[in-house]
Amino acid sequence: MKHTEERVQIPFKRKEITRRQPDALHKMAIAAFIATSALVIIAATAWGVRLFVASHHQASTQQANQGIGGFPMGGSPAPDFSLSDQFGHTTHLSSFRGREVVLAFIDARCTTLCPLTAQIMYNARAQLGSSAANSIALVAVNANPSATSIAAVQAWSINHGMLHQWLFLTGTPKQLQAVYHQYQVYDQVDASGSAVHDPATFIIDSQGRERLYFETLDSNAQVDLASQETGLKAGMRQWLPR
């Protein structure tokens, strides 16, 4: 009888062991599946982040490169205006027909960003050589309606070596505000009397049509200046009179 009971118990124990083995394997399979899924999700997330960063960087680089090379404009007639230059002579924008015009907005009190714009304009034209440079007029409009005197634009031109390199135009605050509005250039004077304005430069072809728009980077790093000079020079060359 004792021998019989042992024979009954042995299959029972084996049955328990056999039943528990699939449960353990099932749990291991679930754990492996969860771990694999987690790794897949982590890898996909990492790749997604890398792709987003890469595409964002590429878009930013393309936009920066396009800005340095100039933003194309539709070729609409550049709005005409009449202001006084640094020598007190009345100048009409339309008087430059037959020549390419590089038109910038310069604060007559600025000592930071605006001198960079003037430097880029001067160097870009100089790099084209004297023959091409003679077909390009550098023109600046006073971007500070609280410092509008002829003496102010003349002094700025002298201090930055531009007295005989361009025409720095000014007028009454009302006249200047009208030009800002015509060219859609943001321009406001802050409490300190300094002008906050778009660092805008336009290329106008010899027929008086707007062709390219540039904005000066707020950087005096040589690599940035050189890039902007190269971009503006290419724009000048593109729209030289034929």
Sine and cosine of phi, psi and omega as CSV:
sin_phi,cos_phi,sin_psi,cos_psi,sin_omega,cos_omega
0.00,0.00,-0.67,0.75,0.04,-1.00
-0.89,0.45,-0.64,0.77,0.03,-1.00
-0.90,0.44,-0.60,0.80,0.01,-1.00
-0.92,0.40,-0.68,0.74,0.01,-1.00
-0.88,0.47,-0.62,0.79,0.01,-1.00
-0.91,0.41,-0.59,0.80,-0.01,-1.00
-0.94,0.34,-0.49,0.87,0.05,-1.00
-0.96,0.28,-0.62,0.79,-0.06,-1.00
-0.96,0.29,-0.56,0.83,-0.06,-1.00
-0.90,0.44,-0.76,0.65,0.07,-1.00
-0.87,0.50,-0.58,0.81,0.00,-1.00
-0.88,0.47,-0.69,0.72,0.01,-1.00
-0.91,0.41,-0.65,0.76,0.03,-1.00
-0.90,0.43,-0.58,0.81,0.02,-1.00
-0.90,0.44,-0.64,0.76,0.04,-1.00
-0.90,0.45,-0.69,0.73,-0.01,-1.00
-0.89,0.45,-0.69,0.72,-0.02,-1.00
-0.90,0.44,-0.58,0.81,-0.03,-1.00
-0.96,0.29,-0.55,0.83,-0.05,-1.00
-0.98,0.20,-0.48,0.88,-0.02,-1.00
-0.87,0.50,-0.70,0.72,0.06,-1.00
-0.89,0.46,-0.59,0.81,0.03,-1.00
-0.87,0.49,-0.71,0.71,0.00,-1.00
-0.91,0.42,-0.68,0.74,0.02,-1.00
-0.90,0.43,-0.61,0.79,0.02,-1.00
-0.90,0.44,-0.68,0.73,0.02,-1.00
-0.90,0.43,-0.65,0.76,0.02,-1.00
-0.90,0.44,-0.63,0.77,0.00,-1.00
-0.90,0.43,-0.67,0.74,0.03,-1.00
-0.89,0.46,-0.69,0.72,0.01,-1.00
-0.88,0.47,-0.67,0.74,0.01,-1.00
-0.91,0.42,-0.64,0.77,0.02,-1.00
-0.89,0.45,-0.69,0.72,0.01,-1.00
-0.89,0.46,-0.69,0.72,0.00,-1.00
-0.89,0.45,-0.69,0.72,0.01,-1.00
-0.90,0.44,-0.67,0.74,0.02,-1.00
-0.88,0.47,-0.65,0.76,0.01,-1.00
-0.89,0.46,-0.67,0.74,0.02,-1.00
-0.90,0.44,-0.65,0.76,0.03,-1.00
-0.89,0.46,-0.69,0.72,0.00,-1.00
-0.90,0.44,-0.69,0.73,0.00,-1.00
-0.89,0.45,-0.70,0.71,0.00,-1.00
-0.90,0.44,-0.68,0.73,0.01,-1.00
-0.90,0.44,-0.65,0.76,0.03,-1.00
-0.89,0.45,-0.68,0.73,0.00,-1.00
-0.88,0.48,-0.70,0.71,0.02,-1.00
-0.91,0.42,-0.62,0.79,0.03,-1.00
-0.88,0.47,-0.68,0.73,0.03,-1.00
-0.89,0.45,-0.69,0.72,0.00,-1.00
-0.88,0.47,-0.68,0.73,0.01,-1.00
-0.91,0.42,-0.65,0.76,0.01,-1.00
-0.90,0.44,-0.72,0.69,0.00,-1.00
-0.89,0.46,-0.68,0.73,-0.01,-1.00
-0.90,0.44,-0.71,0.70,-0.02,-1.00
-0.92,0.40,-0.63,0.78,0.03,-1.00
-0.91,0.43,-0.67,0.74,0.02,-1.00
-0.91,0.42,-0.66,0.75,0.01,-1.00
-0.89,0.45,-0.68,0.73,0.00,-1.00
-0.90,0.43,-0.67,0.75,0.01,-1.00
-0.90,0.43,-0.65,0.76,0.01,-1.00
-0.91,0.42,-0.68,0.73,0.01,-1.00
-0.89,0.46,-0.67,0.74,0.00,-1.00
-0.91,0.42,-0.68,0.74,0.01,-1.00
-0.90,0.44,-0.68,0.73,0.01,-1.00
-0.90,0.44,-0.64,0.77,0.01,-1.00
-0.91,0.41,-0.63,0.77,0.03,-1.00
-0.89,0.46,-0.65,0.76,0.02,-1.00
-0.92,0.39,-0.60,0.80,0.01,-1.00
-0.99,0.12,-0.08,1.00,0.01,-1.00
0.99,-0.10,0.63,-0.78,0.07,-1.00
-1.00,-0.06,0.85,-0.53,-0.03,-1.00
-0.88,0.47,0.61,-0.79,0.06,-1.00
-0.92,-0.39,0.20,-0.98,-0.16,-0.99
-0.98,0.20,-0.11,0.99,-0.02,-1.00
1.00,0.09,0.34,0.94,0.06,-1.00
-0.95,0.32,0.45,-0.89,0.05,-1.00
-0.86,0.52,0.75,-0.66,0.04,-1.00
-0.93,0.37,0.76,-0.65,-0.01,-1.00
-0.84,0.54,0.74,-0.67,0.00,-1.00
-0.99,0.13,0.44,-0.90,0.06,-1.00
-0.39,-0.92,0.22,-0.98,0.00,-1.00
-0.73,-0.68,0.85,-0.52,0.00,-1.00
-0.65,-0.76,0.06,-1.00,0.00,-1.00
-0.97,-0.24,0.67,-0.74,0.00,-1.00
-1.00,0.07,-0.08,-1.00,-0.07,-1.00
-0.94,0.35,-0.14,0.99,0.04,-1.00
-0.97,-0.25,0.03,1.00,0.02,-1.00
1.00,0.03,0.17,0.99,0.00,-1.00
-1.00,-0.03,0.66,-0.75,0.06,-1.00
-0.96,0.28,0.74,-0.67,-0.06,-1.00
-0.77,-0.64,0.76,-0.65,0.11,-0.99
-0.98,-0.21,0.66,-0.75,0.05,-1.00
-0.87,0.50,-0.62,0.79,-0.03,-1.00
-0.90,0.43,-0.26,0.97,0.01,-1.00
-0.95,0.32,-0.17,0.99,0.00,-1.00
-1.00,-0.06,0.17,0.98,0.03,-1.00
-0.81,0.58,0.69,-0.73,-0.07,-1.00
0.99,-0.13,-0.23,0.97,0.07,-1.00
-0.84,-0.55,0.50,-0.87,0.13,-0.99
-0.97,0.26,0.60,-0.80,0.01,-1.00
-0.87,-0.49,0.77,-0.64,0.17,-0.99
-0.96,-0.28,0.95,-0.31,-0.14,-0.99
-0.95,-0.30,0.86,-0.51,-0.01,-1.00
-0.85,-0.52,0.34,-0.94,0.06,-1.00
-0.93,-0.36,0.90,-0.44,-0.17,-0.99
-0.82,-0.58,0.79,-0.61,0.06,-1.00
-0.98,0.21,0.85,-0.53,-0.05,-1.00
-0.92,0.39,-0.10,0.99,0.06,-1.00
-0.90,-0.43,-0.01,1.00,-0.11,-0.99
-0.97,0.25,0.66,-0.75,0.04,-1.00
-0.82,-0.58,0.18,0.98,-0.07,-1.00
-0.87,-0.50,-0.99,0.13,-0.11,-0.99
-0.96,0.27,-0.65,0.76,-0.06,-1.00
-0.88,0.47,-0.64,0.77,0.09,-1.00
-0.86,0.51,-0.52,0.85,0.06,-1.00
-0.91,0.41,-0.67,0.75,0.03,-1.00
-0.86,0.50,-0.73,0.69,0.00,-1.00
-0.88,0.48,-0.67,0.75,0.00,-1.00
-0.89,0.45,-0.69,0.72,0.00,-1.00
-0.90,0.44,-0.69,0.72,0.02,-1.00
-0.86,0.50,-0.76,0.65,-0.05,-1.00
-0.89,0.46,-0.76,0.65,-0.06,-1.00
-0.92,0.39,-0.63,0.77,0.00,-1.00
-0.89,0.46,-0.70,0.72,0.02,-1.00
-0.92,0.38,-0.66,0.75,-0.01,-1.00
-0.88,0.48,-0.58,0.82,-0.03,-1.00
-0.94,0.35,-0.28,0.96,0.03,-1.00
-0.99,0.17,-0.22,0.97,-0.03,-1.00
1.00,-0.03,0.34,-0.94,-0.13,-0.99
-0.90,0.43,-0.58,0.81,-0.04,-1.00
-0.88,0.47,-0.76,0.65,0.02,-1.00
-0.94,0.34,-0.62,0.78,-0.05,-1.00
-0.87,0.50,-0.52,0.85,0.00,-1.00
-0.92,0.39,-0.29,0.96,0.00,-1.00
-0.99,-0.12,0.09,1.00,-0.07,-1.00
-0.84,-0.54,0.82,-0.57,0.06,-1.00
-0.98,-0.22,0.81,-0.59,0.10,-0.99
-1.00,-0.04,0.83,-0.55,-0.06,-1.00
-0.74,-0.67,0.70,-0.71,0.06,-1.00
-0.84,-0.54,0.62,-0.79,0.11,-0.99
-0.95,-0.31,0.73,-0.68,-0.01,-1.00
-0.89,0.46,0.88,-0.47,-0.03,-1.00
-1.00,-0.08,0.24,0.97,0.04,-1.00
-0.85,-0.53,0.99,-0.13,-0.04,-1.00
-0.96,0.30,0.05,1.00,0.08,-1.00
-0.96,-0.28,0.00,1.00,0.06,-1.00
-0.69,-0.72,0.97,0.22,-0.23,-0.97
-0.96,-0.27,0.03,1.00,-0.09,-1.00
-0.94,0.34,0.43,-0.90,0.09,-1.00
-0.89,0.46,-0.59,0.81,0.03,-1.00
-0.87,0.49,-0.57,0.82,-0.03,-1.00
-0.92,0.39,-0.72,0.69,-0.02,-1.00
-0.96,0.29,-0.48,0.88,0.06,-1.00
-0.94,0.35,-0.70,0.71,0.00,-1.00
-0.89,0.46,-0.66,0.75,0.01,-1.00
-0.89,0.45,-0.68,0.73,0.00,-1.00
-0.88,0.47,-0.66,0.75,0.02,-1.00
-0.91,0.42,-0.73,0.69,-0.07,-1.00
-0.90,0.44,-0.40,0.92,-0.05,-1.00
-0.90,-0.43,0.35,0.94,0.12,-0.99
0.91,0.40,0.47,0.88,-0.08,-1.00
-0.89,-0.46,0.16,0.99,-0.13,-0.99
-0.80,0.60,-0.71,0.71,-0.04,-1.00
-0.94,-0.35,0.32,0.95,-0.01,-1.00
-0.97,-0.25,-0.29,0.96,-0.04,-1.00
-0.44,-0.90,0.00,-1.00,0.19,-0.98
-0.91,-0.42,0.85,-0.52,0.01,-1.00
-0.97,-0.24,0.95,-0.32,-0.16,-0.99
-0.99,-0.12,0.59,-0.81,0.03,-1.00
-0.58,-0.82,0.12,-0.99,0.00,-1.00
-0.15,-0.99,-0.30,-0.95,0.05,-1.00
-0.95,0.32,0.36,-0.93,0.06,-1.00
-0.81,0.59,-0.63,0.78,0.00,-1.00
-0.91,0.43,-0.67,0.74,0.03,-1.00
-0.89,0.45,-0.70,0.72,-0.01,-1.00
-0.91,0.41,-0.68,0.74,0.02,-1.00
-0.87,0.49,-0.58,0.82,0.02,-1.00
-0.90,0.43,-0.63,0.77,0.03,-1.00
-0.92,0.39,-0.67,0.74,0.04,-1.00
-0.83,0.55,-0.70,0.71,-0.04,-1.00
-0.91,0.42,-0.68,0.73,-0.01,-1.00
-0.87,0.49,-0.61,0.79,-0.05,-1.00
-0.99,-0.14,0.12,0.99,0.04,-1.00
0.81,0.59,0.70,0.71,0.04,-1.00
-0.98,-0.21,0.85,-0.53,0.05,-1.00
-0.93,0.37,0.73,-0.69,-0.02,-1.00
-0.40,-0.92,0.88,-0.47,0.04,-1.00
-0.64,-0.77,0.52,-0.86,0.04,-1.00
-0.98,-0.19,0.78,-0.62,-0.02,-1.00
-1.00,0.09,-0.05,-1.00,-0.09,-1.00
-0.90,0.44,-0.41,0.91,-0.01,-1.00
-1.00,0.09,-0.09,1.00,-0.02,-1.00
1.00,-0.04,0.03,1.00,0.04,-1.00
-1.00,0.03,0.56,-0.83,-0.01,-1.00
-1.00,0.02,0.71,-0.71,0.12,-0.99
-0.95,-0.31,0.93,-0.38,-0.12,-0.99
-0.56,-0.83,0.29,-0.96,0.11,-0.99
-0.92,0.39,0.77,-0.64,0.03,-1.00
-0.98,0.19,0.89,0.45,-0.21,-0.98
-1.00,-0.01,0.62,-0.79,0.13,-0.99
-0.70,-0.71,0.74,-0.67,-0.01,-1.00
-0.90,-0.43,0.60,-0.80,0.22,-0.98
-0.97,-0.25,0.83,-0.56,0.00,-1.00
-0.90,-0.44,0.80,-0.60,-0.09,-1.00
-0.96,0.27,0.04,-1.00,-0.10,-1.00
-0.93,0.37,-0.24,0.97,0.07,-1.00
-1.00,-0.09,0.09,1.00,0.05,-1.00
0.99,0.15,0.46,0.89,-0.01,-1.00
-0.93,-0.36,0.62,-0.78,0.00,-1.00
-0.95,0.31,0.79,-0.61,-0.07,-1.00
-0.87,-0.48,-0.68,0.74,-0.05,-1.00
-0.64,-0.77,0.49,-0.87,0.02,-1.00
-0.79,-0.61,0.74,-0.67,0.01,-1.00
-0.81,-0.58,0.44,-0.90,0.18,-0.98
-0.78,-0.62,0.74,-0.67,-0.02,-1.00
-0.95,0.30,0.75,-0.66,0.07,-1.00
-0.95,0.32,0.60,-0.80,0.02,-1.00
-0.99,0.12,0.92,0.38,-0.03,-1.00
-0.42,-0.91,0.73,-0.69,0.07,-1.00
-0.97,-0.24,0.28,0.96,0.08,-1.00
-0.90,0.44,0.68,-0.73,-0.07,-1.00
-0.86,0.51,-0.59,0.81,-0.02,-1.00
-0.92,0.40,-0.61,0.79,0.02,-1.00
-0.94,0.35,-0.68,0.73,0.02,-1.00
-0.89,0.46,-0.69,0.72,-0.01,-1.00
-0.89,0.46,-0.65,0.76,0.01,-1.00
-0.90,0.44,-0.67,0.74,-0.01,-1.00
-0.94,0.35,-0.61,0.79,0.07,-1.00
-0.89,0.46,-0.66,0.75,0.03,-1.00
-0.89,0.45,-0.69,0.72,0.00,-1.00
-0.90,0.43,-0.71,0.71,0.00,-1.00
-0.93,0.37,-0.62,0.78,0.03,-1.00
-0.87,0.48,-0.68,0.74,0.02,-1.00
-0.89,0.45,-0.64,0.77,0.04,-1.00
-0.91,0.41,-0.67,0.75,0.05,-1.00
-0.87,0.49,-0.72,0.70,-0.01,-1.00
-0.89,0.46,-0.64,0.77,-0.04,-1.00
-0.87,0.49,-0.59,0.81,-0.12,-0.99
-0.94,-0.35,0.39,0.92,0.12,-0.99
-0.89,0.46,0.54,-0.84,0.05,-1.00
-0.86,0.52,0.68,-0.74,-0.02,-1.00
-1.00,-0.08,0.00,0.00,0.00,0.00
